[in-house]
Amino acid sequence: MAGFKVTTEVTANQSMTGLATFRATMKKYPDRDRRKVLSDLAASSGDPGVWFAAAKGAGLLDLAVEFARAGRTDPRTLRRAARDFLAKDAQFSLAVGRLAIQRILDGYGYELTSVDVNDACKHVMAAAHVRGVTSQAQAEMQTIAAERPGMFRDLVVRQCSAGVVGN
């Protein structure tokens, strides 16, 4: 991207969120490739996870999942995305819901409760049902929980074993 300096743009268009920064940058440079700009912003920031919402909002769901996996996207943000995209893109919903559960069990997030765990499990299992992979998702949640002992481990095992379906 000739003439486009990512570090300068991040500084010049820095907002409170990655989404707002991305929008400000795209408003200033509407002719630029959104995927390339967002990838450059994420690479220059030190934490690609903060760009999850921007990628999701831009409809670049594969990039959003990539950013969430590589960065520190909050589990509640991932849980909400799993809920919001269940009907639109069950594969994306399943991927970010699964990641939300992993992050919760790894101790990420602030003041998480059993409601967050229940909702994440519910969305994962609903997405798995839509995709026709319920038993595989249940087995994967069992494995994830077994590998991550923590205060919500038993709840994940119970909720995902029950095959909670719905949203």
C-alpha positions as CSV (number, residue, x, y, z in Angstrom):
1,M,0.0,0.0,0.0
2,A,2.1,2.8,-1.3
3,G,1.8,6.0,0.6
4,F,0.0,4.3,3.6
5,K,2.0,4.1,6.8
6,V,0.2,2.0,9.3
7,T,1.9,3.3,12.4
8,T,1.2,6.9,11.4
9,E,-2.5,6.0,10.7
10,V,-2.9,4.2,14.0
11,T,-1.6,7.2,15.8
12,A,-3.5,9.7,13.7
13,N,-6.8,7.8,13.9
14,Q,-6.5,6.3,17.3
15,S,-9.8,5.9,19.0
16,M,-11.1,4.2,22.1
17,T,-11.6,0.9,20.2
18,G,-10.1,-0.9,17.3
19,L,-13.5,-0.7,15.6
20,A,-13.6,3.1,15.8
21,T,-10.0,3.4,14.7
22,F,-10.6,1.1,11.7
23,R,-13.7,3.1,10.7
24,A,-11.8,6.4,11.0
25,T,-9.0,5.0,8.9
26,M,-11.4,3.7,6.2
27,K,-13.3,7.0,6.1
28,K,-10.0,8.7,5.4
29,Y,-8.9,6.1,2.9
30,P,-12.1,4.6,1.3
31,D,-10.3,3.3,-1.7
32,R,-8.0,1.0,0.3
33,D,-8.6,-2.7,0.7
34,R,-10.4,-3.2,4.0
35,R,-8.8,-6.6,4.6
36,K,-5.2,-5.2,4.0
37,V,-5.8,-2.1,6.2
38,L,-7.2,-4.2,9.0
39,S,-4.4,-6.8,8.8
40,D,-1.8,-4.0,8.8
41,L,-3.5,-2.3,11.8
42,A,-3.6,-5.6,13.7
43,A,0.0,-6.4,12.9
44,S,1.2,-3.0,14.1
45,S,-0.8,-2.9,17.4
46,G,0.8,-5.7,19.4
47,D,-2.5,-7.4,20.1
48,P,-4.6,-8.5,17.1
49,G,-7.4,-9.5,19.5
50,V,-8.5,-5.8,19.8
51,W,-9.3,-5.8,16.1
52,F,-11.8,-8.7,16.4
53,A,-14.8,-6.3,16.5
54,A,-13.6,-4.3,13.5
55,A,-13.1,-7.4,11.4
56,K,-16.5,-8.8,12.5
57,G,-18.1,-5.5,11.7
58,A,-16.5,-5.3,8.3
59,G,-17.9,-8.8,7.5
60,L,-14.4,-10.3,7.5
61,L,-15.3,-13.2,9.7
62,D,-12.3,-15.4,8.9
63,L,-10.0,-12.5,9.9
64,A,-12.1,-11.9,13.0
65,V,-11.5,-15.5,14.1
66,E,-7.8,-15.2,13.3
67,F,-7.5,-12.1,15.4
68,A,-9.4,-13.6,18.3
69,R,-7.2,-16.7,18.3
70,A,-4.0,-14.7,18.1
71,G,-4.9,-12.0,20.6
72,R,-6.7,-11.4,23.8
73,T,-10.3,-10.8,22.8
74,D,-12.5,-10.7,25.9
75,P,-14.6,-13.9,26.4
76,R,-17.8,-11.9,26.7
77,T,-17.2,-10.2,23.4
78,L,-16.7,-13.7,21.8
79,R,-19.8,-15.0,23.6
80,R,-22.0,-12.2,22.2
81,A,-20.6,-12.7,18.7
82,A,-21.5,-16.4,19.0
83,R,-25.0,-15.4,19.9
84,D,-25.4,-12.7,17.3
85,F,-24.1,-14.8,14.4
86,L,-25.9,-18.0,15.2
87,A,-28.5,-17.5,12.5
88,K,-26.2,-15.7,10.1
89,D,-23.1,-17.9,10.2
90,A,-23.2,-20.9,12.4
91,Q,-19.6,-21.8,11.6
92,F,-18.4,-18.5,12.8
93,S,-20.7,-18.7,15.9
94,L,-19.3,-22.2,16.7
95,A,-15.7,-21.0,16.3
96,V,-16.0,-17.9,18.5
97,G,-18.2,-19.7,21.0
98,R,-15.6,-22.4,21.4
99,L,-12.9,-19.8,21.8
100,A,-15.0,-18.0,24.4
101,I,-15.2,-21.2,26.5
102,Q,-11.5,-21.8,26.1
103,R,-10.7,-18.3,27.3
104,I,-13.1,-18.5,30.2
105,L,-11.5,-21.7,31.4
106,D,-8.1,-20.2,30.9
107,G,-9.0,-17.4,33.3
108,Y,-9.3,-14.5,30.8
109,G,-12.0,-11.9,31.3
110,Y,-13.1,-9.8,34.3
111,E,-15.7,-11.0,36.9
112,L,-17.1,-13.8,34.8
113,T,-20.0,-15.7,36.2
114,S,-21.8,-18.9,35.6
115,V,-24.2,-17.0,33.3
116,D,-21.3,-16.3,30.9
117,V,-20.4,-20.0,30.9
118,N,-24.0,-21.1,30.4
119,D,-24.5,-18.7,27.6
120,A,-21.3,-19.6,25.8
121,C,-22.1,-23.3,26.1
122,K,-25.6,-22.7,24.9
123,H,-24.4,-20.8,21.8
124,V,-21.7,-23.4,21.0
125,M,-24.2,-26.2,21.2
126,A,-26.8,-24.4,19.2
127,A,-24.3,-23.6,16.5
128,A,-23.1,-27.2,16.5
129,H,-26.7,-28.3,16.1
130,V,-27.2,-26.1,13.1
131,R,-24.0,-27.4,11.6
132,G,-25.0,-31.0,12.3
133,V,-21.9,-31.6,14.5
134,T,-23.4,-31.8,18.0
135,S,-21.6,-35.0,19.1
136,Q,-18.3,-33.7,17.8
137,A,-18.8,-30.4,19.7
138,Q,-19.7,-32.2,22.9
139,A,-16.6,-34.3,22.6
140,E,-14.4,-31.2,21.9
141,M,-15.9,-29.3,24.9
142,Q,-15.1,-32.3,27.1
143,T,-11.5,-32.3,25.9
144,I,-11.2,-28.5,26.3
145,A,-12.6,-28.7,29.9
146,A,-10.4,-31.7,30.8
147,E,-7.3,-29.8,29.7
148,R,-8.2,-26.7,31.6
149,P,-9.0,-27.2,35.3
150,G,-10.6,-24.2,36.8
151,M,-13.7,-23.0,38.6
152,F,-16.0,-23.3,35.6
153,R,-14.7,-26.7,34.3
154,D,-17.6,-28.8,35.8
155,L,-20.2,-26.3,34.5
156,V,-18.8,-26.5,31.0
157,V,-18.8,-30.3,31.1
158,R,-22.4,-30.4,32.4
159,Q,-23.8,-27.8,30.0
160,C,-22.1,-29.0,26.9
161,S,-22.8,-32.6,27.6
162,A,-26.5,-31.8,27.9
163,G,-26.4,-30.6,24.3
164,V,-28.1,-27.3,25.1
165,V,-29.8,-26.1,21.9
166,G,-31.5,-22.8,21.3
167,N,-30.6,-19.2,21.6
